[in-house]
Amino acid sequence: MGSSTSDNPILELIEGQIPEHVSSFEGTGQYAQGGASTCGLAALNAVRVVLGREKSGVEGVNLLERIITREAVDEIVAICARWASQLHLEVDDIAALPIFKNTLVLQFSEYQTAESSNFTALLRRLEKTSREKARSAAVVITRPPEIFTVFHVHTHTRRRSSIFAIFDSHPRPSKGINGASFCLFPTLAAASDYITGLLQIDPSLLSGGLQWEAQLLNHYSGHIFLASNSYNFDVDDVRSMYDANMDILELKSRLSDLEGRNKGLTSENSALLERVAQLEDASVVRQSHAESSLWEKEIGGSRGSSSPVPGPSNHRQALKLGTSSSNDVPNNIYRQISSDSKGHLGHGKAKSKSPLYYKECGEEADWEVAWRAQEEFDREHNALSSEMARLRDKVQVLFKCPVCFETYPEDFVAQIDSCRHKLCRRCMKEFTTSKLEEHRYPIICPICQTAQSVKEPGVITRGLVDQLGLTEAQYSTWTELELSQFSIILDCPKCRCSTFVDINDHKDMKLLMCPLRGCNHVWCKDCQRHVEPGTQHSCDGSLELDDLMKSRGWRYCPGCKTPTEKRDGHFCYVCGESIVRSAHQGDVGPAISRHYRRCNLFQY
């Protein structure tokens, strides 16, 4: 993905200087904010925020410039932190919440296969709706488990009348997007190509064993929304509004969960009743087979081994006609194997004919049908078992946070690398922000703090902080505290600017120099006084005085050590030795003569 680095990428996009523009901010993705199933909330909230700003009077290029800022993205994804459930939310359920029902109007919805031609047709429908209503419109596209939003925004410029903007709360590392993002495209075709690449599916899956899952992934739903004309978008307390709507959504999800459980229990009860009926039928079959065997034994014993044994079919025919068979069958046998009103063997409960009867009649035996049904059942069972095992491997392992004791999937876990302790993202974020407010650094693992036996506790690192979704102010505080371990802030007294310098260099240097370009001011670290380059410095001024005296030719008075300029004096300016202490002229002359006999006044 490409993006512009200029000050006004929107105008460059309109003028055709760049093919697209991407604005993304680290730490703003839905996973950093809250639950892993909040993309639907973020998508609908993006529609409310963007169309609401247009309704308040921000239009065209100004609207596009506003929505690609960190402030707008934070406002959109803030609702994600209010939903911690892992249930996937449908667009229809989210749109029924008061916050969206009173602000947005559904214009059109469709369910189609995820093909480029269908995406193009959907965007054309979006563009047509936007132009007919003379205002921006949005379509929320759902391809489980992903939901994102496409906007058609009027620019009110001659060069290009509209821009397509795609809001996506999912990080896309393969595209260089590490948080929630706005991707802007100048044409419908460019936006359609991006969506097609985002939702593409491997065609080989459609012909494999996962056909029904692949068919689900190969379809999408689109919902086109407009801003409501009868609702004021300005809300004083947005957080309370979010919390109230999430409470409503949670109650609805609980009701849906209870209804699903009831449906599951009803289905399980029906399956158990069917199983009981099957067991009863199997019991009747076994009883019929036992009676048939007993009948053969009885007939064989009454006629002897050489007499032919009448078949069950002849015996049954005799029973049906109310007469005996061609062979005399003892009456006790007829009493034992009596016929019910329907002509079935047994005692009025048999529902299946005996295997011997089917064999005599040339019909297919029940056990052969059951055997083939069992083989088919085993094949289906093995296929479903392997599929369940594969899906079970993909299901996220649940994790129980040791702080709040809530259960989350592993995607919602924040782990400290050094000690390997895990917390849910919400608890880790709250703990980190509290320490940042106290300006504590480094931030020690909360679990290691409670364990007295830990010698080297874990420390929260920058990599973990990037995943928590801190605000810009909190992230700036973290950066300053992190740099304070290796650097120190240097305030230049001349240019009044501040910058970070290496802490070790700062300790070793006595004189400081501003590293900023165009300044190069030098001052003493101890007394903060300006120091001229190339000169010696002492905080008490002694070295500067020595330099001044040498440059002016001054000397220290040998008596009081006062800097003195030679005019009239009684000490030698060559060696600095005192010549005479008396002020009488009669004493001065002889003393000077005596001194210069041993001091060379001139150098030869």
C-alpha positions in Angstrom: 0.0 0.0 0.0 1.2 3.5 -0.8 0.7 6.7 1.1 1.7 10.3 0.7 4.2 12.0 2.9 3.1 15.6 1.9 1.2 18.0 4.1 -2.0 17.7 2.0 -2.4 14.1 0.6 -6.1 14.7 -0.1 -5.4 17.3 -2.7 -2.7 15.1 -4.2 -5.2 12.3 -4.4 -7.8 14.5 -6.1 -5.2 15.9 -8.5 -4.2 12.4 -9.5 -0.6 12.7 -8.2 -0.9 9.6 -6.0 -3.0 6.5 -6.7 -4.1 6.0 -3.0 -3.6 7.2 0.5 -3.5 5.2 3.7 -3.7 6.6 7.3 -3.2 4.1 10.1 -2.1 4.6 13.7 -0.4 1.9 15.8 -2.3 0.8 18.9 -5.8 1.7 17.5 -6.8 -1.7 16.2 -9.8 -3.5 17.6 -7.6 -6.1 19.3 -5.8 -3.3 21.2 -9.1 -1.7 22.3 -11.1 -4.6 23.6 -12.7 -7.8 22.3 -11.7 -9.7 19.2 -15.3 -9.6 17.8 -15.8 -5.8 17.8 -15.2 -5.1 14.1 -19.0 -4.7 13.6 -19.2 -2.1 16.3 -16.3 -0.2 14.9 -17.7 -0.3 11.4 -21.2 1.0 12.4 -19.6 3.6 14.7 -17.4 4.8 11.8 -20.6 5.4 9.8 -22.1 7.3 12.7 -19.0 9.5 13.3 -18.2 10.3 9.6 -21.8 11.0 8.5 -22.4 12.9 11.7 -19.5 15.2 11.0 -20.8 15.9 7.6 -24.3 16.6 9.0 -22.7 19.1 11.4 -21.3 21.1 8.5 -17.9 19.6 7.8 -18.0 18.6 4.1 -15.8 17.8 1.1 -12.0 18.0 1.5 -12.4 19.2 5.0 -14.3 16.1 6.0 -11.7 13.8 4.4 -8.9 15.7 6.2 -10.8 15.3 9.5 -11.5 11.6 9.4 -7.9 10.5 8.6 -6.6 12.0 11.9 -5.7 10.1 15.1 -8.5 11.9 16.9 -11.2 10.6 14.6 -9.8 7.0 14.6 -9.7 7.0 18.4 -13.3 8.3 18.6 -14.4 5.5 16.3 -12.7 2.6 18.0 -13.4 3.8 21.5 -16.7 1.8 21.5 -14.7 -1.4 21.1 -13.4 -1.2 24.7 -17.0 -1.5 26.0 -17.6 -5.0 24.5 -15.5 -7.8 26.0 -17.6 -10.7 24.8 -16.2 -13.0 22.1 -19.6 -13.5 20.3 -19.6 -12.4 16.7 -22.1 -9.5 16.3 -24.3 -9.3 13.2 -24.8 -5.9 11.5 -28.6 -6.2 11.8 -28.3 -6.7 15.6 -25.8 -3.8 16.0 -27.9 -1.5 13.8 -30.9 -2.1 16.0 -29.1 -0.4 19.0 -30.5 3.1 19.8 -27.2 4.8 19.1 -27.3 3.6 15.5 -31.1 3.2 15.0 -31.7 6.9 15.8 -28.8 8.2 13.7 -28.7 6.0 10.6 -31.2 4.9 8.0 -30.8 1.6 6.1 -31.3 2.1 2.4 -30.4 -1.3 0.9 -29.0 -4.7 1.7 -27.8 -7.7 -0.3 -26.2 -11.1 0.0 -23.9 -12.2 -2.8 -20.8 -14.2 -3.6 -17.5 -12.5 -3.0 -16.6 -11.7 -6.6 -15.1 -8.6 -8.1 -18.1 -8.0 -10.3 -20.4 -8.1 -7.3 -18.2 -5.7 -5.3 -18.2 -3.3 -8.3 -22.0 -3.5 -8.6 -22.3 -2.8 -4.8 -20.1 0.2 -5.0 -22.0 1.5 -8.0 -25.2 1.2 -5.9 -23.5 3.1 -3.1 -22.4 5.8 -5.5 -25.8 6.1 -7.0 -27.5 6.4 -3.6 -25.0 9.0 -2.5 -25.5 11.1 -5.6 -29.3 10.8 -5.5 -29.4 12.0 -1.9 -26.6 14.7 -2.5 -24.7 13.6 0.5 -22.2 11.0 1.6 -23.3 7.4 2.1 -21.7 4.2 3.5 -21.9 0.5 3.0 -21.0 -2.0 5.7 -19.5 -5.2 4.2 -19.6 -8.4 6.1 -17.6 -11.5 5.2 -17.4 -13.6 8.4 -15.6 -13.0 10.6 -14.6 -9.6 9.1 -16.6 -6.4 8.9 -15.5 -3.1 7.4 -17.0 0.1 5.9 -16.8 1.8 2.6 -17.7 5.5 2.3 -18.6 7.6 -0.8 -17.6 11.2 0.0 -18.3 14.2 -2.2 -15.2 16.4 -2.6 -17.0 19.4 -4.2 -14.0 20.0 -6.5 -13.9 20.2 -10.3 -11.0 17.9 -10.7 -12.6 14.9 -9.0 -16.2 14.9 -7.6 -15.9 12.1 -5.1 -13.5 9.8 -3.1 -14.0 6.2 -1.8 -12.8 5.8 1.8 -12.5 2.4 3.4 -12.4 2.1 7.2 -10.9 -1.1 8.6 -10.5 -1.8 12.3 -8.3 -4.9 11.6 -4.5 -4.6 11.5 -3.1 -5.7 8.1 0.6 -6.4 8.7 1.0 -7.8 5.1 -0.1 -4.4 3.8 2.0 -2.4 6.3 -1.1 -1.4 8.3 -0.6 -2.0 12.1 -3.8 -0.5 13.4 -7.2 0.8 12.5 -7.0 2.6 9.1 -8.6 4.8 6.5 -7.7 3.9 2.9 -8.6 6.5 0.3 -9.1 5.7 -3.4 -9.9 8.2 -6.2 -11.9 5.7 -8.3 -14.5 3.0 -7.9 -12.4 0.5 -9.7 -9.4 1.0 -7.3 -11.7 0.6 -4.3 -13.2 -2.6 -5.8 -9.8 -4.1 -6.5 -8.7 -3.4 -2.9 -11.8 -5.1 -1.5 -11.4 -8.1 -3.9 -7.8 -8.6 -2.7 -8.9 -8.2 0.9 -11.6 -10.9 0.7 -10.1 -13.3 -1.8 -10.4 -17.0 -1.1 -8.4 -20.0 -2.4 -10.5 -21.7 -5.2 -9.2 -25.1 -4.2 -11.1 -24.9 -0.9 -14.4 -24.9 -2.8 -13.7 -28.5 -4.1 -12.2 -29.9 -0.9 -13.7 -31.4 2.3 -14.4 -27.9 3.7 -16.9 -27.0 1.0 -19.6 -25.6 3.3 -17.1 -23.5 5.3 -15.6 -22.3 2.1 -19.0 -21.4 0.7 -19.6 -19.4 3.8 -16.4 -17.5 3.3 -17.2 -17.0 -0.4 -20.3 -14.9 0.4 -20.7 -11.4 1.8 -23.5 -9.1 2.9 -23.7 -5.4 2.2 -25.8 -2.8 4.1 -26.0 0.8 2.7 -26.7 3.5 5.3 -27.4 7.2 5.2 -27.5 9.8 8.0 -30.9 10.3 9.6 -32.5 13.7 9.1 -34.3 13.8 12.4 -31.5 13.2 14.9 -28.9 15.5 16.4 -25.4 13.9 16.4 -24.0 16.0 19.2 -23.9 14.0 22.4 -22.6 15.5 25.6 -21.5 12.3 27.3 -20.3 9.8 24.6 -19.0 7.3 27.1 -22.3 7.0 28.9 -24.0 6.6 25.6 -21.6 3.8 24.6 -22.0 2.0 28.0 -25.8 2.2 27.8 -25.9 0.7 24.3 -23.4 -2.0 25.2 -25.6 -3.0 28.2 -28.6 -3.3 25.8 -26.4 -5.4 23.4 -25.2 -7.6 26.3 -28.8 -8.3 27.4 -29.8 -9.2 23.8 -26.8 -11.5 23.5 -27.7 -13.2 26.7 -31.2 -13.7 25.5 -30.0 -15.1 22.2 -27.6 -17.4 24.1 -30.4 -18.7 26.3 -32.6 -19.3 23.2 -29.8 -21.1 21.5 -29.3 -23.3 24.6 -33.0 -24.0 24.8 -33.0 -25.0 21.1 -30.0 -27.2 21.7 -31.5 -28.9 24.6 -34.8 -29.5 22.7 -32.8 -31.0 19.8 -30.8 -33.2 22.2 -34.1 -34.4 23.8 -35.5 -35.3 20.4 -32.3 -37.2 19.6 -32.6 -39.1 22.9 -36.2 -40.0 22.2 -35.3 -41.2 18.7 -32.5 -43.3 20.2 -34.9 -44.9 22.7 -37.2 -45.8 19.8 -34.3 -47.4 18.0 -33.3 -49.4 21.0 -36.8 -50.6 21.4 -36.9 -51.7 17.7 -33.6 -53.5 18.1 -34.9 -55.3 21.2 -38.0 -56.5 19.3 -35.8 -57.8 16.4 -33.7 -59.8 18.9 -36.9 -61.2 20.5 -38.3 -62.2 17.1 -35.1 -64.0 16.2 -35.1 -65.9 19.5 -38.7 -67.0 19.0 -37.9 -68.2 15.5 -35.0 -70.2 16.8 -37.2 -71.7 19.5 -39.8 -72.6 16.9 -37.3 -74.5 14.8 -36.1 -76.5 17.8 -39.7 -77.3 18.8 -40.6 -78.6 15.3 -37.4 -80.5 14.9 -38.0 -82.3 18.2 -41.6 -83.3 17.5 -40.9 -84.8 14.0 -37.6 -86.3 14.5 -34.4 -85.6 12.7 -35.5 -87.4 9.5 -38.8 -85.5 9.1 -38.7 -82.3 7.1 -39.0 -79.1 9.1 -41.8 -76.8 7.9 -40.6 -73.4 6.9 -41.6 -70.3 8.8 -43.4 -69.1 5.7 -45.7 -72.1 5.5 -46.3 -71.8 9.2 -47.1 -68.1 8.9 -49.5 -68.9 6.0 -51.2 -71.5 8.2 -51.5 -69.0 11.0 -53.0 -66.4 8.6 -55.6 -68.9 7.2 -56.5 -70.2 10.7 -55.5 -73.8 9.6 -52.6 -76.1 10.2 -49.8 -76.7 7.8 -49.3 -79.9 5.8 -47.3 -81.2 8.7 -49.0 -81.7 12.0 -47.6 -79.0 14.4 -48.2 -79.5 18.1 -50.8 -77.2 19.5 -48.4 -75.9 22.1 -46.3 -74.5 19.3 -49.2 -72.5 18.0 -49.8 -71.2 21.4 -46.2 -70.2 21.8 -45.9 -68.6 18.4 -49.2 -67.0 18.0 -50.1 -64.3 15.5 -51.3 -60.8 16.4 -54.0 -59.0 14.6 -51.5 -58.0 11.9 -50.1 -61.4 11.4 -46.7 -60.7 13.0 -45.0 -63.3 15.2 -44.5 -62.5 18.8 -46.8 -61.1 21.4 -48.2 -58.0 19.7 -44.9 -55.9 20.0 -42.8 -57.1 17.1 -42.3 -54.6 14.4 -39.6 -56.5 12.3 -39.8 -59.8 10.6 -37.2 -62.5 11.6 -34.1 -63.0 9.5 -35.2 -66.6 8.8 -38.5 -65.4 7.4 -36.8 -63.0 5.0 -34.4 -65.7 4.0 -37.3 -68.0 3.1 -39.3 -65.3 1.3 -36.2 -64.2 -0.7 -36.4 -60.7 0.7 -33.4 -58.6 1.9 -32.6 -59.1 5.5 -32.7 -56.3 8.1 -29.2 -56.9 9.2 -27.8 -56.3 5.7 -29.6 -53.0 5.5 -28.4 -52.1 9.0 -24.8 -53.1 8.1 -24.8 -50.8 5.1 -26.3 -48.0 7.2 -23.8 -48.6 9.9 -20.9 -48.4 7.4 -22.3 -45.2 5.9 -22.7 -43.8 9.5 -19.1 -44.8 10.3 -17.8 -43.0 7.3 -19.7 -39.8 8.0 -18.8 -40.1 11.7 -15.0 -40.4 10.9 -15.2 -37.5 8.5 -17.0 -35.3 11.0 -14.6 -36.4 13.8 -11.6 -35.4 11.7 -13.2 -32.2 10.8 -14.1 -31.4 14.4 -10.5 -32.2 15.4 -9.2 -29.8 12.7 -11.6 -27.1 13.8 -10.7 -27.8 17.5 -7.1 -27.2 16.7 -8.0 -23.8 15.2 -10.2 -22.8 18.2 -8.3 -20.3 20.4 -7.3 -21.6 23.8 -9.1 -19.8 26.6 -7.2 -17.8 29.2 -8.3 -16.7 32.7 -6.8 -13.3 33.7 -5.2 -13.6 37.2 -6.3 -10.0 38.0 -9.9 -9.6 37.0 -10.6 -13.4 36.8 -12.4 -13.1 33.5 -12.0 -15.7 30.7 -10.7 -14.5 27.3 -9.2 -16.1 24.2 -5.5 -16.0 23.8 -5.8 -13.2 21.2 -6.9 -10.9 24.1 -3.8 -11.8 26.2 -0.9 -9.4 26.9 2.3 -11.2 27.9 5.4 -9.7 29.4 8.4 -11.2 27.5 11.0 -11.3 30.3 8.9 -13.1 33.0 6.2 -14.7 30.7 3.4 -13.6 32.9 0.1 -13.0 31.2 -2.8 -10.6 31.8 -5.8 -9.6 29.8 -5.2 -6.5 27.6 -7.7 -4.4 29.6 -6.0 -5.1 33.0 -2.5 -4.6 31.5 -3.5 -1.3 29.9 -5.1 0.0 33.1 -2.0 -1.0 35.1 0.4 0.6 32.6 -1.6 3.9 32.4 -1.7 4.2 36.2 2.1 3.8 36.4 2.5 6.4 33.7 0.4 8.8 35.6 2.7 8.3 38.5 5.7 8.7 36.2 7.1 5.4 37.4 9.7 3.8 35.1 10.6 1.0 34.5 7.1 -0.5 35.0 7.5 -3.8 36.9 5.2 -6.8 36.2 2.3 -6.7 38.7 2.5 -10.4 39.3 6.3 -10.3 40.0 5.7 -7.5 42.5 3.5 -9.7 44.6 5.9 -12.6 44.5 8.6 -12.1 47.1 10.8 -14.9 45.8 11.3 -13.3 42.3 14.9 -11.9 42.1 14.6 -10.4 38.6 11.0 -9.2 38.0 9.7 -8.8 34.5 9.5 -5.3 32.9 6.9 -4.0 30.5 8.7 -3.2 27.2 7.9 -0.9 24.2 6.7 -3.8 22.1 4.0 -4.6 24.7 3.0 -1.0 25.1 2.5 -0.7 21.3 -0.2 -3.4 21.6 -2.2 -1.8 24.4 -3.6 1.1 22.5 -2.5 4.0 24.6 -3.5 7.6 23.9 -1.1 10.0 22.2 -0.5 11.8 25.5 0.2 8.5 27.4 2.5 7.3 24.6 4.5 10.5 24.8 4.9 10.1 28.6 6.1 6.6 28.0 8.7 7.8 25.4 10.0 10.5 27.8 10.3 8.0 30.7 12.0 5.5 28.4 14.5 8.0 27.1 15.2 9.2 30.6 17.0 6.0 31.3 19.6 6.6 28.6 19.4 10.4 28.0 18.6 13.7 29.7 16.7 16.7 28.6 19.0 19.6 27.7 17.5 23.1 27.9 19.4 25.7 26.0 19.3 29.1 27.7 19.9 31.0 24.4 17.5 29.4 21.9 15.0 28.3 24.6 14.7 24.8 23.0 15.0 21.4 24.6 16.4 18.1 23.3 17.6 14.8 24.5 21.4 14.1 24.9 23.3 11.0 26.1 23.2 10.8 29.9 26.9 9.6 30.1 28.1 12.4 27.9 26.2 14.9 30.0 27.9 13.6 33.2 31.4 13.7 31.7 31.2 17.2 30.2 31.7 20.3 32.2 30.9 22.7 29.4 27.7 22.1 27.5 27.0 23.1 23.9 23.6 23.2 22.3 23.4 20.5 19.5 20.6 22.2 17.6 21.4 23.6 14.2 22.1 27.3 14.1 22.7 27.7 17.8 25.9 26.1 19.1 25.6 28.1 22.4 28.3 27.0 25.0 27.6 27.4 28.8 28.9 26.0 32.1 26.9 23.1 33.5 27.5 24.2 37.1 27.0 28.0 37.0 25.0 28.2 33.7 27.1 31.1 32.5 28.0 31.7 28.9 31.5 30.6 27.9 33.3 32.0 24.9 34.6 29.3 22.6 38.4 28.7 23.0 38.6 30.3 26.4 39.1 28.7 29.8 36.3 28.9 32.4 36.0 28.8 36.1 32.8 29.3 38.0 34.5 31.8 40.4 36.0 33.8 37.5 39.6 33.3 38.4 40.7 31.8 35.1 38.9 34.5 33.2 40.6 37.1 35.3 44.0 35.6 34.6 43.3 35.7 30.9 42.2 39.3 31.2 45.3 40.4 33.2 47.6 38.7 30.7 45.9 40.4 27.8 46.0 43.8 29.6 49.5 43.4 31.1 48.2 43.6 34.7 49.9 42.2 37.8 48.9 41.1 41.2 50.0 43.3 44.0 52.6 41.2 46.0 51.1 42.6 49.2 47.3 42.5 48.9 47.2 40.3 45.7 45.0 42.9 44.0 45.2 43.1 40.2 47.0 46.2 39.4 47.8 48.2 36.3 51.3 49.8 36.4 51.3 53.5 36.8 53.1 54.4 40.0 54.0 51.4 42.2 56.6 49.8 44.4 56.8 46.3 43.1 58.6 44.8 40.1 56.5 44.2 37.0 59.1 41.7 35.7 59.3 39.3 38.6 56.5 40.6 40.7 58.7 41.0 43.8 58.1 43.8 46.3 60.7 46.6 46.0 59.8 48.9 48.9 57.0 49.3 51.4 57.8 52.9 52.4 56.1 55.8 50.7 59.0 58.3 51.3 60.8 59.2 48.2 64.2 59.0 50.0 63.6 55.3 50.5 62.1 54.5 47.1 65.1 55.4 44.9 67.8 53.4 46.8 65.4 50.4 47.0 64.8 50.4 43.2 68.5 50.5 42.6 69.2 47.6 44.8 66.4 45.5 43.2 67.4 45.9 39.6 71.0 45.0 40.4 69.7 41.4 40.7 66.6 41.6 38.5 67.0 41.8 34.8 64.6 44.5 33.6 65.3 43.8 30.0 65.8 40.5 28.3 68.8 40.3 26.0 
